[in-house]
Amino acid sequence: MIIFLYGSDGYRLKQAKDDIISRYKAKYKSGVNLFNVDLSETPGSDLLEEAVKSSSFFSEHKLIICKNTFAKKVASDLISKQISEYNIASSPDITLLITEQLSEKDIVSKNKELFRLLSTKNSVIKNIEPLEGVKLSEWVKNEVGKRGCFINSPAVKKLTEIVGNDSWNLINEIDKLTAYKSGKEIGTSDISMLVSVKTDLSIFDLMDAVGSKNKQKSIELLYKELGSGRDPYYVLTMVTYQFRNLLTVSGLLEKGLSQAEIAKKAGIHPFVVKKAIVNLNRFNSKGELISIYGRLLAIDISSKTGDSNLKDSLYKLVA
């Protein structure tokens, strides 16, 4: 049997892998038929073959865990050969667990034949990509619940707006929040106090360029962000977050509040307030900010419904 877990959501990929291993260990407590093979290392393929061919102690089912399966073409080709030669996909005595933190596109580009072999109808396949929308919110609530706390919906919304959908970063913040609240409800004030805004300076640079109507620089900065492997939805989320901050800060400035008062009242980091005030001077009016913010929300909706390509929409916005 083959279990093939892949995708770019690192923490949830690890969760799925750990769940399979823990269930195996609960059933087969000896642990002698559990093998870990790193195929990026020189003896990896030999160790895999030894694990497949070795006799099973106590007549237990064998679980062979492989990582970095697509790291080297030589190793990938060898594991393809072993899967076919020993008919692992149909074996009742062996489970081959393969995890790969890569998107389907990246995996196929590395070894299309191995991907096809692992994706047969006899395999258990799970593509684990970052969550969005309602699914992301439910996952956050579930993880908070596992840690003995409860988080209300506005707090979930604020947390995911600040952190995004990176599961590792979210778990780090959830661990911090639940340790602090110790069984109590997590609210928006807790998010404001404990969750730091991890806005990249490059996002501020992009905001400066958009506000200055510098189309060439805006496109160059966006290209740099997306070309570095940055998730387009992350860029959209952070830009939307910053425009929301601009509108908030603008409204509070009109009421005569100081930078420190704005940071406290709005629950925004003082550094972000300072940068927002600088950026406000680059836009013609509050109406212009509202118009751009509306376009960002429209891009978010159309990309999620499949009516538009998110990257194309971002380029059109900055241009």
JOMOVEN-V785227 format. One record per residue. N is the residue number from 1. SS is DSSP state (alpha for helix, beta for strand, coil for the rest). PHI is phi as a letter, one per 20 degrees, with the letter a starting at -180 (NA if undefined). PSI is psi in degrees with one decimal (none if undefined). Layout:
n->N ss->SS phi->PHI psi->PSI
n->N ss->SS phi->PHI psi->PSI
This chain:
n->1 ss->coil phi->NA psi->141.9
n->2 ss->beta phi->d psi->131.3
n->3 ss->beta phi->d psi->120.4
n->4 ss->beta phi->d psi->108.9
n->5 ss->beta phi->d psi->127.3
n->6 ss->beta phi->b psi->166.8
n->7 ss->coil phi->q psi->171.5
n->8 ss->coil phi->e psi->-2.6
n->9 ss->coil phi->e psi->91.7
n->10 ss->alpha phi->g psi->-47.2
n->11 ss->alpha phi->f psi->-44.7
n->12 ss->alpha phi->f psi->-28.3
n->13 ss->alpha phi->f psi->-44.1
n->14 ss->alpha phi->f psi->-39.6
n->15 ss->alpha phi->g psi->-48.0
n->16 ss->alpha phi->f psi->-41.5
n->17 ss->alpha phi->f psi->-47.2
n->18 ss->alpha phi->f psi->-34.5
n->19 ss->alpha phi->f psi->-42.9
n->20 ss->alpha phi->f psi->-44.3
n->21 ss->alpha phi->f psi->-42.9
n->22 ss->alpha phi->f psi->-37.0
n->23 ss->alpha phi->f psi->-35.6
n->24 ss->alpha phi->f psi->-45.7
n->25 ss->alpha phi->f psi->-32.8
n->26 ss->alpha phi->f psi->-31.8
n->27 ss->alpha phi->e psi->-40.0
n->28 ss->coil phi->d psi->90.3
n->29 ss->coil phi->f psi->-16.5
n->30 ss->coil phi->f psi->-36.6
n->31 ss->coil phi->m psi->0.6
n->32 ss->coil phi->f psi->-15.3
n->33 ss->coil phi->d psi->22.1
n->34 ss->beta phi->d psi->121.6
n->35 ss->beta phi->c psi->139.1
n->36 ss->beta phi->d psi->124.6
n->37 ss->beta phi->c psi->126.2
n->38 ss->beta phi->d psi->108.4
n->39 ss->coil phi->e psi->-1.2
n->40 ss->coil phi->e psi->-14.3
n->41 ss->coil phi->e psi->152.4
n->42 ss->coil phi->g psi->-48.3
n->43 ss->coil phi->e psi->8.7
n->44 ss->alpha phi->g psi->-48.5
n->45 ss->alpha phi->f psi->-37.5
n->46 ss->alpha phi->f psi->-40.9
n->47 ss->alpha phi->f psi->-36.3
n->48 ss->alpha phi->f psi->-45.4
n->49 ss->alpha phi->f psi->-40.4
n->50 ss->alpha phi->f psi->-42.0
n->51 ss->alpha phi->f psi->-40.1
n->52 ss->alpha phi->f psi->-43.7
n->53 ss->alpha phi->e psi->-21.8
n->54 ss->coil phi->f psi->150.5
n->55 ss->coil phi->f psi->142.1
n->56 ss->coil phi->e psi->123.8
n->57 ss->alpha phi->f psi->142.9
n->58 ss->alpha phi->l psi->19.2
n->59 ss->alpha phi->l psi->31.8
n->60 ss->coil phi->e psi->155.9
n->61 ss->coil phi->f psi->140.4
n->62 ss->beta phi->e psi->137.1
n->63 ss->beta phi->d psi->116.7
n->64 ss->beta phi->d psi->117.8
n->65 ss->beta phi->d psi->121.8
n->66 ss->beta phi->d psi->133.4
n->67 ss->beta phi->c psi->161.2
n->68 ss->coil phi->l psi->38.1
n->69 ss->coil phi->f psi->-31.4
n->70 ss->coil phi->d psi->11.9
n->71 ss->coil phi->f psi->-39.9
n->72 ss->coil phi->c psi->135.6
n->73 ss->alpha phi->f psi->-38.5
n->74 ss->alpha phi->f psi->-45.7
n->75 ss->alpha phi->f psi->-39.8
n->76 ss->alpha phi->f psi->-42.6
n->77 ss->alpha phi->f psi->-37.8
n->78 ss->alpha phi->f psi->-41.0
n->79 ss->alpha phi->f psi->-32.3
n->80 ss->alpha phi->f psi->-43.6
n->81 ss->alpha phi->f psi->-42.6
n->82 ss->alpha phi->f psi->-37.4
n->83 ss->alpha phi->f psi->-41.7
n->84 ss->alpha phi->f psi->-44.7
n->85 ss->alpha phi->f psi->-40.2
n->86 ss->coil phi->d psi->7.2
n->87 ss->coil phi->l psi->47.5
n->88 ss->alpha phi->f psi->-35.7
n->89 ss->alpha phi->g psi->-30.9
n->90 ss->alpha phi->d psi->4.1
n->91 ss->coil phi->f psi->130.0
n->92 ss->coil phi->e psi->-7.3
n->93 ss->coil phi->d psi->-9.8
n->94 ss->beta phi->c psi->136.0
n->95 ss->beta phi->d psi->122.8
n->96 ss->beta phi->d psi->111.3
n->97 ss->beta phi->d psi->116.0
n->98 ss->beta phi->d psi->124.5
n->99 ss->beta phi->c psi->138.9
n->100 ss->beta phi->b psi->116.9
n->101 ss->coil phi->e psi->70.4
n->102 ss->coil phi->b psi->152.8
n->103 ss->coil phi->f psi->162.6
n->104 ss->alpha phi->g psi->-40.3
n->105 ss->alpha phi->f psi->-44.4
n->106 ss->alpha phi->f psi->-38.9
n->107 ss->alpha phi->f psi->-46.5
n->108 ss->alpha phi->f psi->-37.6
n->109 ss->alpha phi->f psi->-26.3
n->110 ss->alpha phi->e psi->-43.6
n->111 ss->coil phi->a psi->90.3
n->112 ss->alpha phi->f psi->-38.0
n->113 ss->alpha phi->f psi->-42.8
n->114 ss->alpha phi->f psi->-40.4
n->115 ss->alpha phi->g psi->-43.4
n->116 ss->alpha phi->f psi->-41.6
n->117 ss->alpha phi->f psi->-38.5
n->118 ss->alpha phi->f psi->-17.3
n->119 ss->coil phi->d psi->25.1
n->120 ss->coil phi->f psi->166.1
n->121 ss->coil phi->f psi->-19.9
n->122 ss->coil phi->e psi->-10.5
n->123 ss->coil phi->e psi->155.5
n->124 ss->beta phi->e psi->116.0
n->125 ss->beta phi->d psi->136.4
n->126 ss->beta phi->b psi->121.2
n->127 ss->beta phi->e psi->114.2
n->128 ss->coil phi->d psi->97.7
n->129 ss->coil phi->d psi->160.3
n->130 ss->coil phi->g psi->140.0
n->131 ss->coil phi->e psi->159.4
n->132 ss->coil phi->b psi->163.0
n->133 ss->alpha phi->l psi->-133.4
n->134 ss->alpha phi->f psi->-39.3
n->135 ss->alpha phi->f psi->-39.4
n->136 ss->alpha phi->f psi->-43.6
n->137 ss->alpha phi->f psi->-44.0
n->138 ss->alpha phi->f psi->-36.9
n->139 ss->alpha phi->f psi->-42.8
n->140 ss->alpha phi->f psi->-47.1
n->141 ss->alpha phi->f psi->-40.5
n->142 ss->alpha phi->f psi->-42.8
n->143 ss->alpha phi->f psi->-37.1
n->144 ss->alpha phi->f psi->-41.7
n->145 ss->alpha phi->f psi->-37.9
n->146 ss->alpha phi->f psi->-26.4
n->147 ss->coil phi->e psi->15.0
n->148 ss->coil phi->n psi->17.9
n->149 ss->coil phi->c psi->174.5
n->150 ss->beta phi->c psi->141.2
n->151 ss->beta phi->c psi->129.1
n->152 ss->coil phi->f psi->162.2
n->153 ss->alpha phi->g psi->-43.2
n->154 ss->alpha phi->g psi->-35.7
n->155 ss->alpha phi->f psi->-38.3
n->156 ss->alpha phi->f psi->-44.7
n->157 ss->alpha phi->f psi->-45.1
n->158 ss->alpha phi->f psi->-40.4
n->159 ss->alpha phi->f psi->-46.7
n->160 ss->alpha phi->f psi->-27.0
n->161 ss->alpha phi->f psi->-38.8
n->162 ss->alpha phi->f psi->-47.7
n->163 ss->alpha phi->e psi->-30.2
n->164 ss->coil phi->n psi->-157.6
n->165 ss->coil phi->d psi->20.3
n->166 ss->coil phi->f psi->110.9
n->167 ss->alpha phi->f psi->-34.9
n->168 ss->alpha phi->f psi->-47.0
n->169 ss->alpha phi->f psi->-39.3
n->170 ss->alpha phi->f psi->-43.2
n->171 ss->alpha phi->f psi->-40.5
n->172 ss->alpha phi->g psi->-42.9
n->173 ss->alpha phi->f psi->-38.3
n->174 ss->alpha phi->f psi->-42.6
n->175 ss->alpha phi->g psi->-42.1
n->176 ss->alpha phi->f psi->-45.2
n->177 ss->alpha phi->f psi->-44.7
n->178 ss->alpha phi->f psi->-31.6
n->179 ss->alpha phi->f psi->-37.7
n->180 ss->alpha phi->f psi->-43.2
n->181 ss->alpha phi->e psi->-25.9
n->182 ss->coil phi->l psi->62.8
n->183 ss->coil phi->n psi->-7.0
n->184 ss->coil phi->e psi->172.1
n->185 ss->beta phi->f psi->138.9
n->186 ss->beta phi->e psi->125.9
n->187 ss->coil phi->d psi->-178.9
n->188 ss->alpha phi->f psi->-32.1
n->189 ss->alpha phi->f psi->-32.9
n->190 ss->alpha phi->f psi->-38.1
n->191 ss->alpha phi->f psi->-45.3
n->192 ss->alpha phi->f psi->-37.9
n->193 ss->alpha phi->f psi->-36.8
n->194 ss->alpha phi->d psi->-22.7
n->195 ss->coil phi->e psi->115.3
n->196 ss->coil phi->e psi->145.7
n->197 ss->coil phi->f psi->116.4
n->198 ss->coil phi->e psi->53.0
n->199 ss->coil phi->f psi->126.0
n->200 ss->coil phi->f psi->144.8
n->201 ss->alpha phi->f psi->-28.1
n->202 ss->alpha phi->f psi->-30.4
n->203 ss->alpha phi->f psi->-41.1
n->204 ss->alpha phi->f psi->-40.0
n->205 ss->alpha phi->f psi->-41.2
n->206 ss->alpha phi->f psi->-40.6
n->207 ss->alpha phi->f psi->-43.2
n->208 ss->alpha phi->g psi->-45.3
n->209 ss->alpha phi->f psi->-41.3
n->210 ss->alpha phi->f psi->-44.9
n->211 ss->alpha phi->f psi->-31.8
n->212 ss->coil phi->e psi->-0.7
n->213 ss->coil phi->m psi->28.0
n->214 ss->coil phi->e psi->89.4
n->215 ss->alpha phi->f psi->-43.1
n->216 ss->alpha phi->f psi->-46.6
n->217 ss->alpha phi->f psi->-37.7
n->218 ss->alpha phi->g psi->-46.8
n->219 ss->alpha phi->f psi->-41.0
n->220 ss->alpha phi->f psi->-44.5
n->221 ss->alpha phi->f psi->-40.6
n->222 ss->alpha phi->f psi->-42.7
n->223 ss->alpha phi->f psi->-40.9
n->224 ss->alpha phi->f psi->-43.4
n->225 ss->alpha phi->f psi->-50.9
n->226 ss->alpha phi->f psi->-34.1
n->227 ss->alpha phi->f psi->-23.4
n->228 ss->coil phi->e psi->0.5
n->229 ss->coil phi->n psi->4.3
n->230 ss->coil phi->f psi->135.3
n->231 ss->coil phi->f psi->124.2
n->232 ss->alpha phi->g psi->-34.8
n->233 ss->alpha phi->f psi->-32.1
n->234 ss->alpha phi->f psi->-45.3
n->235 ss->alpha phi->f psi->-46.8
n->236 ss->alpha phi->g psi->-45.1
n->237 ss->alpha phi->f psi->-45.7
n->238 ss->alpha phi->f psi->-39.2
n->239 ss->alpha phi->f psi->-43.0
n->240 ss->alpha phi->f psi->-43.1
n->241 ss->alpha phi->g psi->-42.6
n->242 ss->alpha phi->f psi->-37.9
n->243 ss->alpha phi->f psi->-35.1
n->244 ss->alpha phi->f psi->-40.2
n->245 ss->alpha phi->f psi->-41.0
n->246 ss->alpha phi->g psi->-44.6
n->247 ss->alpha phi->f psi->-40.1
n->248 ss->alpha phi->f psi->-48.9
n->249 ss->alpha phi->f psi->-40.2
n->250 ss->alpha phi->g psi->-45.2
n->251 ss->alpha phi->f psi->-39.6
n->252 ss->alpha phi->f psi->-31.5
n->253 ss->alpha phi->f psi->-38.5
n->254 ss->alpha phi->f psi->-26.4
n->255 ss->coil phi->e psi->-0.6
n->256 ss->coil phi->n psi->16.8
n->257 ss->coil phi->f psi->150.0
n->258 ss->coil phi->e psi->170.3
n->259 ss->alpha phi->g psi->-45.7
n->260 ss->alpha phi->f psi->-40.2
n->261 ss->alpha phi->f psi->-38.1
n->262 ss->alpha phi->f psi->-45.2
n->263 ss->alpha phi->g psi->-42.7
n->264 ss->alpha phi->f psi->-46.0
n->265 ss->alpha phi->f psi->-39.5
n->266 ss->alpha phi->e psi->-12.1
n->267 ss->coil phi->m psi->33.1
n->268 ss->coil phi->d psi->141.0
n->269 ss->coil phi->g psi->136.7
n->270 ss->alpha phi->g psi->-37.8
n->271 ss->alpha phi->f psi->-41.2
n->272 ss->alpha phi->f psi->-38.2
n->273 ss->alpha phi->f psi->-44.8
n->274 ss->alpha phi->f psi->-46.7
n->275 ss->alpha phi->f psi->-34.5
n->276 ss->alpha phi->f psi->-41.4
n->277 ss->alpha phi->f psi->-40.1
n->278 ss->alpha phi->f psi->-44.1
n->279 ss->alpha phi->f psi->-32.3
n->280 ss->alpha phi->g psi->-33.9
n->281 ss->coil phi->f psi->-12.8
n->282 ss->coil phi->e psi->-9.1
n->283 ss->coil phi->d psi->147.5
n->284 ss->coil phi->f psi->-37.9
n->285 ss->coil phi->b psi->168.7
n->286 ss->alpha phi->f psi->-31.3
n->287 ss->alpha phi->f psi->-36.1
n->288 ss->alpha phi->f psi->-40.4
n->289 ss->alpha phi->f psi->-44.9
n->290 ss->alpha phi->f psi->-39.8
n->291 ss->alpha phi->f psi->-45.8
n->292 ss->alpha phi->f psi->-41.1
n->293 ss->alpha phi->f psi->-39.0
n->294 ss->alpha phi->f psi->-39.5
n->295 ss->alpha phi->f psi->-38.8
n->296 ss->alpha phi->f psi->-42.6
n->297 ss->alpha phi->f psi->-38.5
n->298 ss->alpha phi->f psi->-39.6
n->299 ss->alpha phi->f psi->-42.7
n->300 ss->alpha phi->g psi->-47.4
n->301 ss->alpha phi->f psi->-47.1
n->302 ss->alpha phi->f psi->-32.4
n->303 ss->alpha phi->f psi->-35.5
n->304 ss->alpha phi->f psi->-30.0
n->305 ss->coil phi->e psi->-4.0
n->306 ss->coil phi->n psi->12.1
n->307 ss->coil phi->e psi->-13.4
n->308 ss->coil phi->b psi->159.6
n->309 ss->coil phi->e psi->125.1
n->310 ss->alpha phi->f psi->-43.9
n->311 ss->alpha phi->f psi->-45.7
n->312 ss->alpha phi->f psi->-41.3
n->313 ss->alpha phi->f psi->-37.8
n->314 ss->alpha phi->f psi->-42.3
n->315 ss->alpha phi->f psi->-40.9
n->316 ss->alpha phi->f psi->-36.2
n->317 ss->alpha phi->f psi->-48.7
n->318 ss->alpha phi->f psi->-20.8
n->319 ss->coil phi->e psi->none
